[in-house]
Every structure is written in C-alpha cells, then in structure tokens.
Amino acid sequence: MLIAVASKDGKEINQHFGHAERFLIYDIENGEAKLVEERKVERYCSYNPDHPLRGHLLRSIADSLAGCRAVVTAQMGEHPRGELEKLGVEPFVTNGSIKPTLVELAKIL
C-alpha cells in the first residue's frame, strides 16, 4: 500500500500539508516501509487573503497522490482534510519517525 508523507527532512513527519512542495511516497508491505519516490506539488498555502480556499490546487495535489491510500502530515486544515476525503485520499495528522509510524498506520488501513 502506498502512503504519502509531508516531511521537511525525510526522516520525520514534520511538515504542514499546506507548506509541502513535495510528498515522499512509501510502499508499506509485510511490516516494512520503503521509500519509492518523491512527487512534487504546488504549495497549497499561498497566504493570499483573496483566495484562501484553493480547490483547484487540492485537486491537483490529490491527482499527484494518485494510487496512495493516505497522506500523512504534521498539520492539516479542515478544508483540505474534507476535500482530500472527497477525492478519495485519507488524511492523517501525526508526527514522529516516518517508517515506524507508517508501519503502524498501515495496520489500521
């Protein structure tokens, strides 16, 4: 199963969904998490008060995460969370070391 992760350093789940310009894609199989690729995305948060909800970007990010069962971030707003769910990507907010966290998460997915 593929899970996308927002991480600043590639070791910890430590990035806000809206600040991510890339997602690390891990394949979780047989109790192991293996990094398989990095997918670049356009940053969701623009800090533009005239366009605070950027649905077109959410769709683009969800398209970039095609094939992933879930996305894991350190923080995520309610609007992106709801929209990702509608687009078929399960959002999870947590922190910690990537690999052990994903192995545990995979047990409930």
N, CA and C atoms as a LAMMPS dump frame, in Angstrom:
ITEM: TIMESTEP
0
ITEM: NUMBER OF ATOMS
327
ITEM: BOX BOUNDS ff ff ff
-5.0000000000000000e+02 5.0000000000000000e+02
-5.0000000000000000e+02 5.0000000000000000e+02
-5.0000000000000000e+02 5.0000000000000000e+02
ITEM: ATOMS id mol type element x y z
1 1 1 N 0.837 -1.171 0
2 1 2 C 0 0 0
3 1 3 C 0.883 1.234 0
4 2 1 N 0.501 2.23 -0.789
5 2 2 C 1.27 3.464 -0.878
6 2 3 C 0.694 4.522 0.054
7 3 1 N 1.586 5.22 0.762
8 3 2 C 1.199 6.302 1.658
9 3 3 C 2.126 7.481 1.379
10 4 1 N 1.534 8.672 1.24
11 4 2 C 2.295 9.897 1.004
12 4 3 C 2.574 10.587 2.335
13 5 1 N 3.762 11.17 2.445
14 5 2 C 4.184 11.822 3.69
15 5 3 C 4.727 13.217 3.392
16 6 1 N 4.328 14.185 4.229
17 6 2 C 4.904 15.524 4.163
18 6 3 C 6.013 15.595 5.205
19 7 1 N 7.235 15.82 4.734
20 7 2 C 8.389 15.855 5.628
21 7 3 C 9.399 16.876 5.132
22 8 1 N 9.934 17.652 6.064
23 8 2 C 10.973 18.622 5.71
24 8 3 C 12.327 17.944 5.525
25 9 1 N 12.576 16.876 6.3
26 9 2 C 13.914 16.287 6.333
27 9 3 C 13.998 14.844 5.839
28 10 1 N 12.866 14.24 5.487
29 10 2 C 12.876 12.868 5.001
30 10 3 C 13.014 11.82 6.087
31 11 1 N 13.002 12.245 7.343
32 11 2 C 13.116 11.31 8.458
33 11 3 C 11.91 11.349 9.38
34 12 1 N 11.385 12.553 9.583
35 12 2 C 10.268 12.764 10.495
36 12 3 C 9.044 13.287 9.738
37 13 1 N 7.866 12.986 10.272
38 13 2 C 6.633 13.594 9.777
39 13 3 C 6.567 14.943 10.488
40 14 1 N 6.948 16.002 9.784
41 14 2 C 7.12 17.284 10.455
42 14 3 C 6.771 18.482 9.571
43 15 1 N 5.891 18.267 8.603
44 15 2 C 5.531 19.368 7.72
45 15 3 C 4.026 19.508 7.602
46 16 1 N 3.575 20.746 7.582
47 16 2 C 2.17 21.094 7.391
48 16 3 C 1.788 20.765 5.948
49 17 1 N 0.602 20.217 5.757
50 17 2 C 0.123 19.876 4.415
51 17 3 C 0.258 21.057 3.46
52 18 1 N -0.201 22.214 3.888
53 18 2 C -0.215 23.383 3.016
54 18 3 C 1.143 23.939 2.666
55 19 1 N 2.173 23.542 3.394
56 19 2 C 3.521 24.039 3.122
57 19 3 C 4.334 23.082 2.254
58 20 1 N 3.825 21.898 2.055
59 20 2 C 4.578 20.874 1.31
60 20 3 C 4.676 21.221 -0.172
61 21 1 N 5.88 21.097 -0.697
62 21 2 C 6.116 21.248 -2.126
63 21 3 C 6.497 19.908 -2.742
64 22 1 N 6.501 18.892 -1.888
65 22 2 C 6.758 17.515 -2.337
66 22 3 C 6.176 16.571 -1.3
67 23 1 N 5.842 15.391 -1.758
68 23 2 C 5.415 14.324 -0.848
69 23 3 C 6.296 13.121 -1.111
70 24 1 N 6.729 12.508 -0.035
71 24 2 C 7.512 11.28 -0.123
72 24 3 C 6.529 10.124 -0.178
73 25 1 N 6.69 9.233 -1.119
74 25 2 C 5.767 8.117 -1.301
75 25 3 C 6.449 6.843 -0.795
76 26 1 N 5.796 6.225 0.176
77 26 2 C 6.31 4.99 0.768
78 26 3 C 5.392 3.836 0.424
79 27 1 N 5.998 2.696 0.188
80 27 2 C 5.26 1.453 -0.006
81 27 3 C 5.374 0.677 1.297
82 28 1 N 4.227 0.363 1.896
83 28 2 C 4.219 -0.377 3.146
84 28 3 C 3.746 -1.792 2.825
85 29 1 N 4.626 -2.751 3.102
86 29 2 C 4.331 -4.141 2.789
87 29 3 C 5.084 -5.039 3.768
88 30 1 N 4.38 -6.046 4.281
89 30 2 C 4.977 -7.028 5.191
90 30 3 C 5.69 -6.386 6.381
91 31 1 N 5.082 -5.35 6.942
92 31 2 C 5.647 -4.716 8.126
93 31 3 C 6.864 -3.849 7.867
94 32 1 N 7.092 -3.464 6.619
95 32 2 C 8.231 -2.607 6.285
96 32 3 C 7.756 -1.431 5.443
97 33 1 N 8.394 -0.281 5.648
98 33 2 C 8.106 0.918 4.86
99 33 3 C 9.326 1.247 4.022
100 34 1 N 9.113 1.348 2.706
101 34 2 C 10.217 1.616 1.788
102 34 3 C 9.884 2.849 0.952
103 35 1 N 10.803 3.815 0.933
104 35 2 C 10.634 4.998 0.1
105 35 3 C 10.745 4.581 -1.36
106 36 1 N 9.721 4.914 -2.162
107 36 2 C 9.748 4.514 -3.568
108 36 3 C 9.858 5.692 -4.528
109 37 1 N 9.408 6.882 -4.095
110 37 2 C 9.536 8.043 -4.965
111 37 3 C 9.189 9.319 -4.219
112 38 1 N 9.466 10.426 -4.893
113 38 2 C 9.122 11.753 -4.401
114 38 3 C 8.262 12.404 -5.477
115 39 1 N 7.133 12.981 -5.055
116 39 2 C 6.255 13.644 -6.025
117 39 3 C 6.154 15.125 -5.674
118 40 1 N 6.52 15.964 -6.605
119 40 2 C 6.462 17.405 -6.393
120 40 3 C 5.043 17.903 -6.643
121 41 1 N 4.641 18.896 -5.845
122 41 2 C 3.319 19.501 -5.964
123 41 3 C 3.459 21.014 -5.817
124 42 1 N 2.439 21.728 -6.249
125 42 2 C 2.4 23.167 -5.99
126 42 3 C 1.905 23.376 -4.566
127 43 1 N 2.561 24.231 -3.856
128 43 2 C 2.236 24.509 -2.459
129 43 3 C 0.793 25.003 -2.327
130 44 1 N 0.021 24.414 -1.415
131 44 2 C -1.385 24.768 -1.231
132 44 3 C -1.543 26.134 -0.584
133 45 1 N -0.793 26.428 0.461
134 45 2 C -0.92 27.707 1.172
135 45 3 C -0.208 28.806 0.396
136 46 1 N -0.986 29.812 0.029
137 46 2 C -0.417 30.917 -0.729
138 46 3 C -0.385 32.198 0.086
139 47 1 N -1.042 32.191 1.219
140 47 2 C -1.149 33.383 2.071
141 47 3 C -1.797 34.535 1.326
142 48 1 N -2.674 34.211 0.396
143 48 2 C -3.391 35.21 -0.367
144 48 3 C -4.784 35.344 0.235
145 49 1 N -5.095 36.458 0.925
146 49 2 C -6.392 36.594 1.579
147 49 3 C -7.567 36.604 0.609
148 50 1 N -7.319 36.906 -0.667
149 50 2 C -8.404 36.912 -1.653
150 50 3 C -8.758 35.508 -2.14
151 51 1 N -7.864 34.558 -1.935
152 51 2 C -8.093 33.191 -2.39
153 51 3 C -7.646 32.187 -1.33
154 52 1 N -8.318 32.199 -0.15
155 52 2 C -7.862 31.322 0.931
156 52 3 C -8.145 29.84 0.685
157 53 1 N -9.177 29.524 -0.062
158 53 2 C -9.527 28.13 -0.327
159 53 3 C -9.232 27.847 -1.785
160 54 1 N -8.245 27.045 -2.012
161 54 2 C -7.756 26.84 -3.375
162 54 3 C -8.083 25.42 -3.834
163 55 1 N -9.355 25.194 -4.118
164 55 2 C -9.824 23.872 -4.502
165 55 3 C -9.11 23.292 -5.698
166 56 1 N -8.772 24.124 -6.667
167 56 2 C -8.07 23.615 -7.85
168 56 3 C -6.719 23.024 -7.468
169 57 1 N -6.052 23.623 -6.478
170 57 2 C -4.77 23.075 -6.031
171 57 3 C -4.957 21.766 -5.289
172 58 1 N -6.025 21.669 -4.496
173 58 2 C -6.295 20.408 -3.794
174 58 3 C -6.511 19.277 -4.786
175 59 1 N -7.249 19.555 -5.841
176 59 2 C -7.472 18.53 -6.858
177 59 3 C -6.156 18.143 -7.527
178 60 1 N -5.326 19.133 -7.801
179 60 2 C -4.029 18.863 -8.418
180 60 3 C -3.141 18.037 -7.489
181 61 1 N -3.127 18.373 -6.194
182 61 2 C -2.328 17.617 -5.233
183 61 3 C -2.869 16.199 -5.122
184 62 1 N -4.194 16.06 -5.039
185 62 2 C -4.79 14.718 -4.96
186 62 3 C -4.445 13.908 -6.203
187 63 1 N -4.467 14.541 -7.372
188 63 2 C -4.083 13.845 -8.607
189 63 3 C -2.622 13.389 -8.53
190 64 1 N -1.769 14.24 -7.956
191 64 2 C -0.353 13.889 -7.803
192 64 3 C -0.164 12.707 -6.863
193 65 1 N -1.104 12.534 -5.948
194 65 2 C -1.02 11.452 -4.967
195 65 3 C -1.81 10.222 -5.415
196 66 1 N -2.159 10.171 -6.693
197 66 2 C -2.916 9.039 -7.227
198 66 3 C -2.231 7.731 -6.873
199 67 1 N -3.021 6.794 -6.43
200 67 2 C -2.503 5.484 -6.054
201 67 3 C -2.17 5.372 -4.578
202 68 1 N -2.123 6.513 -3.886
203 68 2 C -1.835 6.497 -2.451
204 68 3 C -3.131 6.287 -1.665
205 69 1 N -3.055 5.452 -0.681
206 69 2 C -4.21 5.17 0.188
207 69 3 C -4.449 6.302 1.167
208 70 1 N -3.355 6.995 1.574
209 70 2 C -3.458 8.032 2.59
210 70 3 C -2.345 9.049 2.408
211 71 1 N -2.53 10.206 3.065
212 71 2 C -1.491 11.221 3.158
213 71 3 C -1.321 11.534 4.638
214 72 1 N -0.061 11.607 5.075
215 72 2 C 0.254 11.83 6.482
216 72 3 C 1.052 13.118 6.6
217 73 1 N 0.564 14.025 7.454
218 73 2 C 1.217 15.314 7.647
219 73 3 C 1.235 15.667 9.128
220 74 1 N 2.04 16.669 9.475
221 74 2 C 2.115 17.127 10.86
222 74 3 C 0.921 18.015 11.21
223 75 1 N 0.378 18.722 10.23
224 75 2 C -0.803 19.572 10.42
225 75 3 C -1.569 19.642 9.114
226 76 1 N -2.89 19.841 9.245
227 76 2 C -3.722 19.983 8.055
228 76 3 C -5.008 20.694 8.456
229 77 1 N -5.395 21.687 7.685
230 77 2 C -6.628 22.408 7.944
231 77 3 C -7.854 21.56 7.638
232 78 1 N -8.981 21.992 8.164
233 78 2 C -10.234 21.253 7.974
234 78 3 C -10.665 21.217 6.512
235 79 1 N -10.494 22.324 5.805
236 79 2 C -10.916 22.342 4.4
237 79 3 C -10.117 21.347 3.556
238 80 1 N -8.788 21.378 3.61
239 80 2 C -8.042 20.381 2.833
240 80 3 C -8.38 18.96 3.253
241 81 1 N -8.554 18.734 4.551
242 81 2 C -8.887 17.39 5.034
243 81 3 C -10.183 16.894 4.396
244 82 1 N -11.216 17.724 4.43
245 82 2 C -12.501 17.335 3.855
246 82 3 C -12.443 17.121 2.358
247 83 1 N -11.746 18.005 1.681
248 83 2 C -11.645 17.886 0.231
249 83 3 C -10.858 16.649 -0.183
250 84 1 N -9.773 16.349 0.525
251 84 2 C -8.999 15.152 0.197
252 84 3 C -9.845 13.899 0.402
253 85 1 N -10.628 13.876 1.477
254 85 2 C -11.519 12.727 1.716
255 85 3 C -12.489 12.553 0.552
256 86 1 N -13.063 13.659 0.07
257 86 2 C -13.978 13.601 -1.073
258 86 3 C -13.281 13.058 -2.319
259 87 1 N -11.984 13.358 -2.436
260 87 2 C -11.221 12.933 -3.604
261 87 3 C -10.614 11.534 -3.429
262 88 1 N -10.926 10.888 -2.296
263 88 2 C -10.505 9.507 -2.103
264 88 3 C -9.153 9.291 -1.447
265 89 1 N -8.584 10.349 -0.847
266 89 2 C -7.302 10.224 -0.148
267 89 3 C -7.562 10.417 1.347
268 90 1 N -7.207 9.42 2.166
269 90 2 C -7.432 9.521 3.614
270 90 3 C -6.346 10.363 4.26
271 91 1 N -6.736 11.463 4.928
272 91 2 C -5.755 12.307 5.594
273 91 3 C -5.51 11.866 7.041
274 92 1 N -4.245 11.916 7.46
275 92 2 C -3.878 11.622 8.84
276 92 3 C -2.929 12.7 9.319
277 93 1 N -3.152 13.176 10.538
278 93 2 C -2.284 14.171 11.144
279 93 3 C -1.602 13.528 12.339
280 94 1 N -0.285 13.494 12.281
281 94 2 C 0.513 12.901 13.353
282 94 3 C 1.937 13.415 13.21
283 95 1 N 2.816 12.953 14.08
284 95 2 C 4.231 13.267 13.94
285 95 3 C 5.026 12.08 14.429
286 96 1 N 6.326 12.121 14.218
287 96 2 C 7.198 11.027 14.611
288 96 3 C 8.042 10.555 13.449
289 97 1 N 8.827 9.534 13.699
290 97 2 C 9.667 8.944 12.653
291 97 3 C 8.785 8.338 11.572
292 98 1 N 9.157 8.562 10.333
293 98 2 C 8.304 8.157 9.22
294 98 3 C 8.049 6.649 9.181
295 99 1 N 9.095 5.866 9.07
296 99 2 C 8.909 4.436 8.816
297 99 3 C 8.111 3.717 9.898
298 100 1 N 8.458 3.833 11.185
299 100 2 C 7.66 3.121 12.187
300 100 3 C 6.219 3.627 12.267
301 101 1 N 6.024 4.926 12.043
302 101 2 C 4.666 5.481 12.074
303 101 3 C 3.828 4.912 10.94
304 102 1 N 4.411 4.821 9.746
305 102 2 C 3.66 4.289 8.608
306 102 3 C 3.351 2.806 8.768
307 103 1 N 4.27 2.056 9.33
308 103 2 C 4.021 0.629 9.566
309 103 3 C 2.831 0.465 10.511
310 104 1 N 2.766 1.29 11.554
311 104 2 C 1.645 1.213 12.497
312 104 3 C 0.341 1.679 11.831
313 105 1 N 0.417 2.73 11.068
314 105 2 C -0.769 3.255 10.378
315 105 3 C -1.331 2.217 9.402
316 106 1 N -0.456 1.536 8.714
317 106 2 C -0.897 0.529 7.744
318 106 3 C -1.723 -0.568 8.384
319 107 1 N -1.506 -0.815 9.661
320 107 2 C -2.274 -1.849 10.363
321 107 3 C -3.748 -1.503 10.501
322 108 1 N -4.082 -0.214 10.469
323 108 2 C -5.485 0.185 10.619
324 108 3 C -6.152 0.544 9.291
325 109 1 N -5.379 0.595 8.227
326 109 2 C -5.958 0.948 6.92
327 109 3 C -6.484 -0.276 6.2
